[in-house]
Amino acid sequence: MMQYKIGNSPIHKILKHRRRKSSNSLYRQDISSFEGSEIYNQADAAGFIRLYGLPMRVRAMLEKGI
């Protein structure tokens, strides 16, 4: 970790990472991004957010007695 200082006060902490390669890696650059991909459709996000929030909406309804 590198630390930059002005006087005695640290202002930034930066972690440096080295690149690693593995023939057994599970990471693939071509499918890791949501941009320009045929795998993921951005329009799906709205449905996911609505579904993910369903338990909170149901609990709020129960608390209000609806």
mmCIF file as Biopython writes it, N, C-alpha, C and O atoms, coordinates in Angstrom:
data_model
#
loop_
_atom_site.group_PDB
_atom_site.id
_atom_site.type_symbol
_atom_site.label_atom_id
_atom_site.label_alt_id
_atom_site.label_comp_id
_atom_site.label_asym_id
_atom_site.label_entity_id
_atom_site.label_seq_id
_atom_site.pdbx_PDB_ins_code
_atom_site.Cartn_x
_atom_site.Cartn_y
_atom_site.Cartn_z
_atom_site.occupancy
_atom_site.B_iso_or_equiv
_atom_site.auth_seq_id
_atom_site.auth_asym_id
_atom_site.pdbx_PDB_model_num
ATOM 1   N N  . MET A ? 1  ? 0.844   -1.155  0.000   1.0 0.0 1  A 1 
ATOM 2   C CA . MET A ? 1  ? 0.000   0.000   0.000   1.0 0.0 1  A 1 
ATOM 3   C C  . MET A ? 1  ? 0.898   1.229   0.000   1.0 0.0 1  A 1 
ATOM 4   O O  . MET A ? 1  ? 1.881   1.291   0.738   1.0 0.0 1  A 1 
ATOM 5   N N  . MET A ? 2  ? 0.554   2.203   -0.830  1.0 0.0 2  A 1 
ATOM 6   C CA . MET A ? 2  ? 1.305   3.450   -0.868  1.0 0.0 2  A 1 
ATOM 7   C C  . MET A ? 2  ? 0.505   4.519   -0.140  1.0 0.0 2  A 1 
ATOM 8   O O  . MET A ? 2  ? -0.724  4.542   -0.208  1.0 0.0 2  A 1 
ATOM 9   N N  . GLN A ? 3  ? 1.192   5.382   0.539   1.0 0.0 3  A 1 
ATOM 10  C CA . GLN A ? 3  ? 0.518   6.439   1.274   1.0 0.0 3  A 1 
ATOM 11  C C  . GLN A ? 3  ? 1.187   7.761   0.931   1.0 0.0 3  A 1 
ATOM 12  O O  . GLN A ? 3  ? 2.404   7.905   1.051   1.0 0.0 3  A 1 
ATOM 13  N N  . TYR A ? 4  ? 0.381   8.722   0.505   1.0 0.0 4  A 1 
ATOM 14  C CA . TYR A ? 4  ? 0.896   10.046  0.198   1.0 0.0 4  A 1 
ATOM 15  C C  . TYR A ? 4  ? 0.568   10.965  1.360   1.0 0.0 4  A 1 
ATOM 16  O O  . TYR A ? 4  ? -0.485  10.831  1.983   1.0 0.0 4  A 1 
ATOM 17  N N  . LYS A ? 5  ? 1.463   11.896  1.652   1.0 0.0 5  A 1 
ATOM 18  C CA . LYS A ? 5  ? 1.252   12.774  2.800   1.0 0.0 5  A 1 
ATOM 19  C C  . LYS A ? 5  ? 1.465   14.230  2.419   1.0 0.0 5  A 1 
ATOM 20  O O  . LYS A ? 5  ? 2.273   14.562  1.551   1.0 0.0 5  A 1 
ATOM 21  N N  . ILE A ? 6  ? 0.712   15.086  3.098   1.0 0.0 6  A 1 
ATOM 22  C CA . ILE A ? 6  ? 0.986   16.517  3.097   1.0 0.0 6  A 1 
ATOM 23  C C  . ILE A ? 6  ? 1.338   16.826  4.544   1.0 0.0 6  A 1 
ATOM 24  O O  . ILE A ? 6  ? 0.481   16.781  5.426   1.0 0.0 6  A 1 
ATOM 25  N N  . GLY A ? 7  ? 2.573   17.131  4.771   1.0 0.0 7  A 1 
ATOM 26  C CA . GLY A ? 7  ? 3.027   17.294  6.159   1.0 0.0 7  A 1 
ATOM 27  C C  . GLY A ? 7  ? 2.934   15.960  6.864   1.0 0.0 7  A 1 
ATOM 28  O O  . GLY A ? 7  ? 3.528   14.979  6.417   1.0 0.0 7  A 1 
ATOM 29  N N  . ASN A ? 8  ? 2.199   15.908  7.956   1.0 0.0 8  A 1 
ATOM 30  C CA . ASN A ? 8  ? 2.014   14.666  8.700   1.0 0.0 8  A 1 
ATOM 31  C C  . ASN A ? 8  ? 0.666   14.016  8.427   1.0 0.0 8  A 1 
ATOM 32  O O  . ASN A ? 8  ? 0.353   12.977  9.010   1.0 0.0 8  A 1 
ATOM 33  N N  . SER A ? 9  ? -0.141  14.615  7.545   1.0 0.0 9  A 1 
ATOM 34  C CA . SER A ? 9  ? -1.499  14.115  7.295   1.0 0.0 9  A 1 
ATOM 35  C C  . SER A ? 9  ? -1.549  13.254  6.036   1.0 0.0 9  A 1 
ATOM 36  O O  . SER A ? 9  ? -1.215  13.731  4.952   1.0 0.0 9  A 1 
ATOM 37  N N  . PRO A ? 10 ? -1.965  11.982  6.165   1.0 0.0 10 A 1 
ATOM 38  C CA . PRO A ? 10 ? -2.125  11.153  4.969   1.0 0.0 10 A 1 
ATOM 39  C C  . PRO A ? 10 ? -3.339  11.628  4.169   1.0 0.0 10 A 1 
ATOM 40  O O  . PRO A ? 10 ? -4.382  11.935  4.747   1.0 0.0 10 A 1 
ATOM 41  N N  . ILE A ? 11 ? -3.205  11.690  2.837   1.0 0.0 11 A 1 
ATOM 42  C CA . ILE A ? 11 ? -4.334  12.132  2.023   1.0 0.0 11 A 1 
ATOM 43  C C  . ILE A ? 11 ? -4.870  11.040  1.101   1.0 0.0 11 A 1 
ATOM 44  O O  . ILE A ? 11 ? -6.047  11.074  0.742   1.0 0.0 11 A 1 
ATOM 45  N N  . HIS A ? 12 ? -4.060  10.096  0.719   1.0 0.0 12 A 1 
ATOM 46  C CA . HIS A ? 12 ? -4.513  9.033   -0.178  1.0 0.0 12 A 1 
ATOM 47  C C  . HIS A ? 12 ? -3.850  7.720   0.209   1.0 0.0 12 A 1 
ATOM 48  O O  . HIS A ? 12 ? -2.687  7.681   0.610   1.0 0.0 12 A 1 
ATOM 49  N N  . LYS A ? 13 ? -4.604  6.671   0.083   1.0 0.0 13 A 1 
ATOM 50  C CA . LYS A ? 13 ? -4.040  5.336   0.219   1.0 0.0 13 A 1 
ATOM 51  C C  . LYS A ? 13 ? -4.386  4.593   -1.062  1.0 0.0 13 A 1 
ATOM 52  O O  . LYS A ? 13 ? -5.550  4.550   -1.458  1.0 0.0 13 A 1 
ATOM 53  N N  . ILE A ? 14 ? -3.406  4.019   -1.700  1.0 0.0 14 A 1 
ATOM 54  C CA . ILE A ? 14 ? -3.602  3.349   -2.980  1.0 0.0 14 A 1 
ATOM 55  C C  . ILE A ? 14 ? -3.071  1.928   -2.877  1.0 0.0 14 A 1 
ATOM 56  O O  . ILE A ? 14 ? -1.939  1.708   -2.446  1.0 0.0 14 A 1 
ATOM 57  N N  . LEU A ? 15 ? -3.889  0.970   -3.275  1.0 0.0 15 A 1 
ATOM 58  C CA . LEU A ? 15 ? -3.436  -0.418  -3.325  1.0 0.0 15 A 1 
ATOM 59  C C  . LEU A ? 15 ? -2.948  -0.723  -4.726  1.0 0.0 15 A 1 
ATOM 60  O O  . LEU A ? 15 ? -3.603  -0.365  -5.705  1.0 0.0 15 A 1 
ATOM 61  N N  . LYS A ? 16 ? -1.828  -1.367  -4.828  1.0 0.0 16 A 1 
ATOM 62  C CA . LYS A ? 16 ? -1.310  -1.779  -6.129  1.0 0.0 16 A 1 
ATOM 63  C C  . LYS A ? 16 ? -1.541  -3.272  -6.295  1.0 0.0 16 A 1 
ATOM 64  O O  . LYS A ? 16 ? -1.291  -4.056  -5.380  1.0 0.0 16 A 1 
ATOM 65  N N  . HIS A ? 17 ? -2.016  -3.652  -7.462  1.0 0.0 17 A 1 
ATOM 66  C CA . HIS A ? 17 ? -2.265  -5.056  -7.753  1.0 0.0 17 A 1 
ATOM 67  C C  . HIS A ? 17 ? -1.439  -5.469  -8.966  1.0 0.0 17 A 1 
ATOM 68  O O  . HIS A ? 17 ? -1.287  -4.706  -9.919  1.0 0.0 17 A 1 
ATOM 69  N N  . ARG A ? 18 ? -0.929  -6.644  -8.917  1.0 0.0 18 A 1 
ATOM 70  C CA . ARG A ? 18 ? -0.208  -7.190  -10.059 1.0 0.0 18 A 1 
ATOM 71  C C  . ARG A ? 18 ? -1.143  -8.094  -10.833 1.0 0.0 18 A 1 
ATOM 72  O O  . ARG A ? 18 ? -2.016  -8.742  -10.256 1.0 0.0 18 A 1 
ATOM 73  N N  . ARG A ? 19 ? -0.959  -8.135  -12.134 1.0 0.0 19 A 1 
ATOM 74  C CA . ARG A ? 19 ? -1.783  -9.016  -12.959 1.0 0.0 19 A 1 
ATOM 75  C C  . ARG A ? 19 ? -1.305  -10.448 -12.824 1.0 0.0 19 A 1 
ATOM 76  O O  . ARG A ? 19 ? -0.111  -10.733 -12.738 1.0 0.0 19 A 1 
ATOM 77  N N  . ARG A ? 20 ? -2.285  -11.335 -12.808 1.0 0.0 20 A 1 
ATOM 78  C CA . ARG A ? 20 ? -1.967  -12.753 -12.733 1.0 0.0 20 A 1 
ATOM 79  C C  . ARG A ? 20 ? -2.712  -13.460 -13.834 1.0 0.0 20 A 1 
ATOM 80  O O  . ARG A ? 20 ? -3.794  -13.033 -14.236 1.0 0.0 20 A 1 
ATOM 81  N N  . LYS A ? 21 ? -2.145  -14.529 -14.320 1.0 0.0 21 A 1 
ATOM 82  C CA . LYS A ? 21 ? -2.788  -15.339 -15.348 1.0 0.0 21 A 1 
ATOM 83  C C  . LYS A ? 21 ? -2.852  -16.779 -14.876 1.0 0.0 21 A 1 
ATOM 84  O O  . LYS A ? 21 ? -1.964  -17.271 -14.179 1.0 0.0 21 A 1 
ATOM 85  N N  . SER A ? 22 ? -3.937  -17.446 -15.278 1.0 0.0 22 A 1 
ATOM 86  C CA . SER A ? 22 ? -4.093  -18.846 -14.935 1.0 0.0 22 A 1 
ATOM 87  C C  . SER A ? 22 ? -4.849  -19.541 -16.050 1.0 0.0 22 A 1 
ATOM 88  O O  . SER A ? 22 ? -5.819  -18.997 -16.578 1.0 0.0 22 A 1 
ATOM 89  N N  . SER A ? 23 ? -4.421  -20.717 -16.405 1.0 0.0 23 A 1 
ATOM 90  C CA . SER A ? 23 ? -5.141  -21.490 -17.423 1.0 0.0 23 A 1 
ATOM 91  C C  . SER A ? 23 ? -6.442  -22.047 -16.856 1.0 0.0 23 A 1 
ATOM 92  O O  . SER A ? 23 ? -7.295  -22.510 -17.614 1.0 0.0 23 A 1 
ATOM 93  N N  . ASN A ? 24 ? -6.607  -22.008 -15.534 1.0 0.0 24 A 1 
ATOM 94  C CA . ASN A ? 24 ? -7.818  -22.508 -14.876 1.0 0.0 24 A 1 
ATOM 95  C C  . ASN A ? 24 ? -8.734  -21.388 -14.381 1.0 0.0 24 A 1 
ATOM 96  O O  . ASN A ? 24 ? -9.619  -21.630 -13.560 1.0 0.0 24 A 1 
ATOM 97  N N  . SER A ? 25 ? -8.531  -20.185 -14.865 1.0 0.0 25 A 1 
ATOM 98  C CA . SER A ? 25 ? -9.304  -19.041 -14.398 1.0 0.0 25 A 1 
ATOM 99  C C  . SER A ? 25 ? -10.777 -19.168 -14.764 1.0 0.0 25 A 1 
ATOM 100 O O  . SER A ? 25 ? -11.117 -19.652 -15.843 1.0 0.0 25 A 1 
ATOM 101 N N  . LEU A ? 26 ? -11.655 -18.728 -13.854 1.0 0.0 26 A 1 
ATOM 102 C CA . LEU A ? 26 ? -13.093 -18.709 -14.115 1.0 0.0 26 A 1 
ATOM 103 C C  . LEU A ? 26 ? -13.523 -17.380 -14.725 1.0 0.0 26 A 1 
ATOM 104 O O  . LEU A ? 26 ? -14.654 -17.259 -15.195 1.0 0.0 26 A 1 
ATOM 105 N N  . TYR A ? 27 ? -12.648 -16.389 -14.727 1.0 0.0 27 A 1 
ATOM 106 C CA . TYR A ? 27 ? -12.956 -15.055 -15.230 1.0 0.0 27 A 1 
ATOM 107 C C  . TYR A ? 27 ? -12.734 -15.001 -16.735 1.0 0.0 27 A 1 
ATOM 108 O O  . TYR A ? 27 ? -11.702 -15.438 -17.244 1.0 0.0 27 A 1 
ATOM 109 N N  . ARG A ? 28 ? -13.718 -14.458 -17.430 1.0 0.0 28 A 1 
ATOM 110 C CA . ARG A ? 28 ? -13.577 -14.246 -18.876 1.0 0.0 28 A 1 
ATOM 111 C C  . ARG A ? 28 ? -13.978 -12.817 -19.195 1.0 0.0 28 A 1 
ATOM 112 O O  . ARG A ? 28 ? -15.103 -12.406 -18.911 1.0 0.0 28 A 1 
ATOM 113 N N  . GLN A ? 29 ? -13.069 -12.065 -19.780 1.0 0.0 29 A 1 
ATOM 114 C CA . GLN A ? 29 ? -13.308 -10.666 -20.115 1.0 0.0 29 A 1 
ATOM 115 C C  . GLN A ? 29 ? -14.505 -10.512 -21.053 1.0 0.0 29 A 1 
ATOM 116 O O  . GLN A ? 29 ? -15.273 -9.560  -20.920 1.0 0.0 29 A 1 
ATOM 117 N N  . ASP A ? 30 ? -14.671 -11.432 -21.994 1.0 0.0 30 A 1 
ATOM 118 C CA . ASP A ? 30 ? -15.740 -11.290 -22.989 1.0 0.0 30 A 1 
ATOM 119 C C  . ASP A ? 30 ? -17.141 -11.438 -22.403 1.0 0.0 30 A 1 
ATOM 120 O O  . ASP A ? 30 ? -18.106 -10.988 -23.022 1.0 0.0 30 A 1 
ATOM 121 N N  . ILE A ? 31 ? -17.285 -12.057 -21.227 1.0 0.0 31 A 1 
ATOM 122 C CA . ILE A ? 31 ? -18.614 -12.189 -20.628 1.0 0.0 31 A 1 
ATOM 123 C C  . ILE A ? 31 ? -18.725 -11.484 -19.277 1.0 0.0 31 A 1 
ATOM 124 O O  . ILE A ? 31 ? -19.757 -11.584 -18.614 1.0 0.0 31 A 1 
ATOM 125 N N  . SER A ? 32 ? -17.684 -10.777 -18.864 1.0 0.0 32 A 1 
ATOM 126 C CA . SER A ? 32 ? -17.710 -10.143 -17.546 1.0 0.0 32 A 1 
ATOM 127 C C  . SER A ? 32 ? -18.320 -8.749  -17.561 1.0 0.0 32 A 1 
ATOM 128 O O  . SER A ? 32 ? -18.640 -8.206  -16.504 1.0 0.0 32 A 1 
ATOM 129 N N  . SER A ? 33 ? -18.485 -8.170  -18.725 1.0 0.0 33 A 1 
ATOM 130 C CA . SER A ? 33 ? -19.031 -6.822  -18.818 1.0 0.0 33 A 1 
ATOM 131 C C  . SER A ? 33 ? -20.486 -6.862  -19.254 1.0 0.0 33 A 1 
ATOM 132 O O  . SER A ? 33 ? -20.884 -7.715  -20.048 1.0 0.0 33 A 1 
ATOM 133 N N  . PHE A ? 34 ? -21.279 -5.931  -18.727 1.0 0.0 34 A 1 
ATOM 134 C CA . PHE A ? 34 ? -22.680 -5.839  -19.114 1.0 0.0 34 A 1 
ATOM 135 C C  . PHE A ? 34 ? -22.859 -4.939  -20.330 1.0 0.0 34 A 1 
ATOM 136 O O  . PHE A ? 34 ? -23.962 -4.854  -20.870 1.0 0.0 34 A 1 
ATOM 137 N N  . GLU A ? 35 ? -21.818 -4.276  -20.767 1.0 0.0 35 A 1 
ATOM 138 C CA . GLU A ? 35 ? -21.910 -3.376  -21.905 1.0 0.0 35 A 1 
ATOM 139 C C  . GLU A ? 35 ? -21.587 -4.119  -23.191 1.0 0.0 35 A 1 
ATOM 140 O O  . GLU A ? 35 ? -20.638 -4.902  -23.247 1.0 0.0 35 A 1 
ATOM 141 N N  . GLY A ? 36 ? -22.368 -3.874  -24.205 1.0 0.0 36 A 1 
ATOM 142 C CA . GLY A ? 36 ? -22.105 -4.457  -25.515 1.0 0.0 36 A 1 
ATOM 143 C C  . GLY A ? 36 ? -22.179 -5.968  -25.530 1.0 0.0 36 A 1 
ATOM 144 O O  . GLY A ? 36 ? -21.503 -6.614  -26.331 1.0 0.0 36 A 1 
ATOM 145 N N  . SER A ? 37 ? -22.978 -6.532  -24.671 1.0 0.0 37 A 1 
ATOM 146 C CA . SER A ? 37 ? -23.061 -7.981  -24.561 1.0 0.0 37 A 1 
ATOM 147 C C  . SER A ? 37 ? -24.434 -8.463  -24.982 1.0 0.0 37 A 1 
ATOM 148 O O  . SER A ? 37 ? -25.437 -7.784  -24.760 1.0 0.0 37 A 1 
ATOM 149 N N  . GLU A ? 38 ? -24.474 -9.623  -25.582 1.0 0.0 38 A 1 
ATOM 150 C CA . GLU A ? 38 ? -25.750 -10.236 -25.936 1.0 0.0 38 A 1 
ATOM 151 C C  . GLU A ? 38 ? -26.275 -11.093 -24.781 1.0 0.0 38 A 1 
ATOM 152 O O  . GLU A ? 38 ? -27.412 -11.563 -24.824 1.0 0.0 38 A 1 
ATOM 153 N N  . ILE A ? 39 ? -25.463 -11.293 -23.765 1.0 0.0 39 A 1 
ATOM 154 C CA . ILE A ? 39 ? -25.836 -12.126 -22.629 1.0 0.0 39 A 1 
ATOM 155 C C  . ILE A ? 39 ? -26.808 -11.400 -21.710 1.0 0.0 39 A 1 
ATOM 156 O O  . ILE A ? 39 ? -27.742 -12.008 -21.188 1.0 0.0 39 A 1 
ATOM 157 N N  . TYR A ? 40 ? -26.592 -10.099 -21.510 1.0 0.0 40 A 1 
ATOM 158 C CA . TYR A ? 40 ? -27.389 -9.333  -20.551 1.0 0.0 40 A 1 
ATOM 159 C C  . TYR A ? 40 ? -28.102 -8.196  -21.261 1.0 0.0 40 A 1 
ATOM 160 O O  . TYR A ? 40 ? -27.499 -7.472  -22.053 1.0 0.0 40 A 1 
ATOM 161 N N  . ASN A ? 41 ? -29.381 -8.044  -20.976 1.0 0.0 41 A 1 
ATOM 162 C CA . ASN A ? 41 ? -30.176 -6.959  -21.528 1.0 0.0 41 A 1 
ATOM 163 C C  . ASN A ? 41 ? -30.437 -5.960  -20.402 1.0 0.0 41 A 1 
ATOM 164 O O  . ASN A ? 41 ? -30.979 -6.331  -19.360 1.0 0.0 41 A 1 
ATOM 165 N N  . GLN A ? 42 ? -30.058 -4.701  -20.602 1.0 0.0 42 A 1 
ATOM 166 C CA . GLN A ? 42 ? -30.227 -3.682  -19.565 1.0 0.0 42 A 1 
ATOM 167 C C  . GLN A ? 42 ? -31.686 -3.532  -19.145 1.0 0.0 42 A 1 
ATOM 168 O O  . GLN A ? 42 ? -31.959 -3.142  -18.010 1.0 0.0 42 A 1 
ATOM 169 N N  . ALA A ? 43 ? -32.622 -3.832  -20.035 1.0 0.0 43 A 1 
ATOM 170 C CA . ALA A ? 43 ? -34.049 -3.725  -19.710 1.0 0.0 43 A 1 
ATOM 171 C C  . ALA A ? 43 ? -34.445 -4.723  -18.618 1.0 0.0 43 A 1 
ATOM 172 O O  . ALA A ? 43 ? -35.456 -4.525  -17.943 1.0 0.0 43 A 1 
ATOM 173 N N  . ASP A ? 44 ? -33.671 -5.780  -18.439 1.0 0.0 44 A 1 
ATOM 174 C CA . ASP A ? 44 ? -33.957 -6.770  -17.393 1.0 0.0 44 A 1 
ATOM 175 C C  . ASP A ? 44 ? -33.756 -6.195  -15.990 1.0 0.0 44 A 1 
ATOM 176 O O  . ASP A ? 44 ? -34.322 -6.709  -15.025 1.0 0.0 44 A 1 
ATOM 177 N N  . ALA A ? 45 ? -32.963 -5.144  -15.873 1.0 0.0 45 A 1 
ATOM 178 C CA . ALA A ? 45 ? -32.640 -4.585  -14.558 1.0 0.0 45 A 1 
ATOM 179 C C  . ALA A ? 45 ? -33.893 -4.120  -13.819 1.0 0.0 45 A 1 
ATOM 180 O O  . ALA A ? 45 ? -34.019 -4.345  -12.615 1.0 0.0 45 A 1 
ATOM 181 N N  . ALA A ? 46 ? -34.814 -3.479  -14.525 1.0 0.0 46 A 1 
ATOM 182 C CA . ALA A ? 46 ? -36.029 -2.975  -13.866 1.0 0.0 46 A 1 
ATOM 183 C C  . ALA A ? 46 ? -36.822 -4.123  -13.239 1.0 0.0 46 A 1 
ATOM 184 O O  . ALA A ? 46 ? -37.294 -4.000  -12.108 1.0 0.0 46 A 1 
ATOM 185 N N  . GLY A ? 47 ? -36.971 -5.215  -13.946 1.0 0.0 47 A 1 
ATOM 186 C CA . GLY A ? 47 ? -37.687 -6.374  -13.407 1.0 0.0 47 A 1 
ATOM 187 C C  . GLY A ? 47 ? -36.966 -6.991  -12.229 1.0 0.0 47 A 1 
ATOM 188 O O  . GLY A ? 47 ? -37.592 -7.406  -11.254 1.0 0.0 47 A 1 
ATOM 189 N N  . PHE A ? 48 ? -35.652 -7.050  -12.320 1.0 0.0 48 A 1 
ATOM 190 C CA . PHE A ? 48 ? -34.865 -7.610  -11.219 1.0 0.0 48 A 1 
ATOM 191 C C  . PHE A ? 48 ? -35.010 -6.757  -9.968  1.0 0.0 48 A 1 
ATOM 192 O O  . PHE A ? 48 ? -35.203 -7.280  -8.871  1.0 0.0 48 A 1 
ATOM 193 N N  . ILE A ? 49 ? -34.917 -5.448  -10.135 1.0 0.0 49 A 1 
ATOM 194 C CA . ILE A ? 49 ? -35.033 -4.543  -8.986  1.0 0.0 49 A 1 
ATOM 195 C C  . ILE A ? 49 ? -36.412 -4.675  -8.355  1.0 0.0 49 A 1 
ATOM 196 O O  . ILE A ? 49 ? -36.540 -4.700  -7.131  1.0 0.0 49 A 1 
ATOM 197 N N  . ARG A ? 50 ? -37.437 -4.758  -9.188  1.0 0.0 50 A 1 
ATOM 198 C CA . ARG A ? 50 ? -38.807 -4.898  -8.676  1.0 0.0 50 A 1 
ATOM 199 C C  . ARG A ? 50 ? -38.968 -6.227  -7.925  1.0 0.0 50 A 1 
ATOM 200 O O  . ARG A ? 50 ? -39.566 -6.262  -6.850  1.0 0.0 50 A 1 
ATOM 201 N N  . LEU A ? 51 ? -38.445 -7.301  -8.481  1.0 0.0 51 A 1 
ATOM 202 C CA . LEU A ? 51 ? -38.535 -8.611  -7.842  1.0 0.0 51 A 1 
ATOM 203 C C  . LEU A ? 51 ? -37.719 -8.651  -6.551  1.0 0.0 51 A 1 
ATOM 204 O O  . LEU A ? 51 ? -38.173 -9.196  -5.545  1.0 0.0 51 A 1 
ATOM 205 N N  . TYR A ? 52 ? -36.528 -8.082  -6.578  1.0 0.0 52 A 1 
ATOM 206 C CA . TYR A ? 52 ? -35.662 -8.071  -5.406  1.0 0.0 52 A 1 
ATOM 207 C C  . TYR A ? 52 ? -36.294 -7.285  -4.256  1.0 0.0 52 A 1 
ATOM 208 O O  . TYR A ? 52 ? -36.094 -7.622  -3.089  1.0 0.0 52 A 1 
ATOM 209 N N  . GLY A ? 53 ? -37.050 -6.244  -4.581  1.0 0.0 53 A 1 
ATOM 210 C CA . GLY A ? 53 ? -37.685 -5.423  -3.560  1.0 0.0 53 A 1 
ATOM 211 C C  . GLY A ? 53 ? -39.026 -5.950  -3.076  1.0 0.0 53 A 1 
ATOM 212 O O  . GLY A ? 53 ? -39.618 -5.374  -2.163  1.0 0.0 53 A 1 
ATOM 213 N N  . LEU A ? 54 ? -39.519 -7.037  -3.670  1.0 0.0 54 A 1 
ATOM 214 C CA . LEU A ? 54 ? -40.830 -7.583  -3.318  1.0 0.0 54 A 1 
ATOM 215 C C  . LEU A ? 54 ? -40.977 -7.912  -1.828  1.0 0.0 54 A 1 
ATOM 216 O O  . LEU A ? 54 ? -41.988 -7.529  -1.240  1.0 0.0 54 A 1 
ATOM 217 N N  . PRO A ? 55 ? -40.041 -8.589  -1.196  1.0 0.0 55 A 1 
ATOM 218 C CA . PRO A ? 55 ? -40.204 -8.885  0.236   1.0 0.0 55 A 1 
ATOM 219 C C  . PRO A ? 55 ? -40.366 -7.626  1.090   1.0 0.0 55 A 1 
ATOM 220 O O  . PRO A ? 55 ? -41.123 -7.629  2.062   1.0 0.0 55 A 1 
ATOM 221 N N  . MET A ? 56 ? -39.667 -6.563  0.736   1.0 0.0 56 A 1 
ATOM 222 C CA . MET A ? 56 ? -39.799 -5.322  1.503   1.0 0.0 56 A 1 
ATOM 223 C C  . MET A ? 56 ? -41.172 -4.696  1.305   1.0 0.0 56 A 1 
ATOM 224 O O  . MET A ? 56 ? -41.757 -4.170  2.252   1.0 0.0 56 A 1 
ATOM 225 N N  . ARG A ? 57 ? -41.691 -4.746  0.085   1.0 0.0 57 A 1 
ATOM 226 C CA . ARG A ? 57 ? -43.025 -4.200  -0.170  1.0 0.0 57 A 1 
ATOM 227 C C  . ARG A ? 57 ? -44.097 -5.010  0.557   1.0 0.0 57 A 1 
ATOM 228 O O  . ARG A ? 57 ? -45.034 -4.438  1.114   1.0 0.0 57 A 1 
ATOM 229 N N  . VAL A ? 58 ? -43.964 -6.336  0.557   1.0 0.0 58 A 1 
ATOM 230 C CA . VAL A ? 58 ? -44.936 -7.194  1.244   1.0 0.0 58 A 1 
ATOM 231 C C  . VAL A ? 58 ? -44.912 -6.917  2.746   1.0 0.0 58 A 1 
ATOM 232 O O  . VAL A ? 58 ? -45.963 -6.822  3.379   1.0 0.0 58 A 1 
ATOM 233 N N  . ARG A ? 59 ? -43.715 -6.787  3.315   1.0 0.0 59 A 1 
ATOM 234 C CA . ARG A ? 59 ? -43.620 -6.504  4.752   1.0 0.0 59 A 1 
ATOM 235 C C  . ARG A ? 59 ? -44.260 -5.159  5.089   1.0 0.0 59 A 1 
ATOM 236 O O  . ARG A ? 59 ? -44.962 -5.035  6.093   1.0 0.0 59 A 1 
ATOM 237 N N  . ALA A ? 60 ? -44.017 -4.156  4.250   1.0 0.0 60 A 1 
ATOM 238 C CA . ALA A ? 60 ? -44.619 -2.841  4.485   1.0 0.0 60 A 1 
ATOM 239 C C  . ALA A ? 60 ? -46.139 -2.931  4.433   1.0 0.0 60 A 1 
ATOM 240 O O  . ALA A ? 60 ? -46.832 -2.297  5.228   1.0 0.0 60 A 1 
ATOM 241 N N  . MET A ? 61 ? -46.655 -3.721  3.496   1.0 0.0 61 A 1 
ATOM 242 C CA . MET A ? 61 ? -48.112 -3.898  3.398   1.0 0.0 61 A 1 
ATOM 243 C C  . MET A ? 61 ? -48.657 -4.573  4.654   1.0 0.0 61 A 1 
ATOM 244 O O  . MET A ? 61 ? -49.698 -4.170  5.174   1.0 0.0 61 A 1 
ATOM 245 N N  . LEU A ? 62 ? -47.963 -5.591  5.139   1.0 0.0 62 A 1 
ATOM 246 C CA . LEU A ? 62 ? -48.407 -6.302  6.339   1.0 0.0 62 A 1 
ATOM 247 C C  . LEU A ? 62 ? -48.380 -5.395  7.567   1.0 0.0 62 A 1 
ATOM 248 O O  . LEU A ? 62 ? -49.275 -5.449  8.410   1.0 0.0 62 A 1 
ATOM 249 N N  . GLU A ? 63 ? -47.348 -4.565  7.659   1.0 0.0 63 A 1 
ATOM 250 C CA . GLU A ? 63 ? -47.243 -3.655  8.799   1.0 0.0 63 A 1 
ATOM 251 C C  . GLU A ? 63 ? -48.340 -2.595  8.774   1.0 0.0 63 A 1 
ATOM 252 O O  . GLU A ? 63 ? -48.789 -2.136  9.824   1.0 0.0 63 A 1 
ATOM 253 N N  . LYS A ? 64 ? -48.770 -2.206  7.567   1.0 0.0 64 A 1 
ATOM 254 C CA . LYS A ? 64 ? -49.841 -1.215  7.432   1.0 0.0 64 A 1 
ATOM 255 C C  . LYS A ? 64 ? -51.221 -1.858  7.546   1.0 0.0 64 A 1 
ATOM 256 O O  . LYS A ? 64 ? -52.229 -1.157  7.630   1.0 0.0 64 A 1 
ATOM 257 N N  . GLY A ? 65 ? -51.267 -3.187  7.549   1.0 0.0 65 A 1 
ATOM 258 C CA . GLY A ? 65 ? -52.535 -3.895  7.652   1.0 0.0 65 A 1 
ATOM 259 C C  . GLY A ? 65 ? -53.301 -3.963  6.345   1.0 0.0 65 A 1 
ATOM 260 O O  . GLY A ? 65 ? -54.526 -4.087  6.340   1.0 0.0 65 A 1 
ATOM 261 N N  . ILE A ? 66 ? -52.588 -3.882  5.254   1.0 0.0 66 A 1 
ATOM 262 C CA . ILE A ? 66 ? -53.229 -3.942  3.928   1.0 0.0 66 A 1 
ATOM 263 C C  . ILE A ? 66 ? -53.420 -5.385  3.503   1.0 0.0 66 A 1 
ATOM 264 O O  . ILE A ? 66 ? -53.942 -5.645  2.419   1.0 0.0 66 A 1 
#
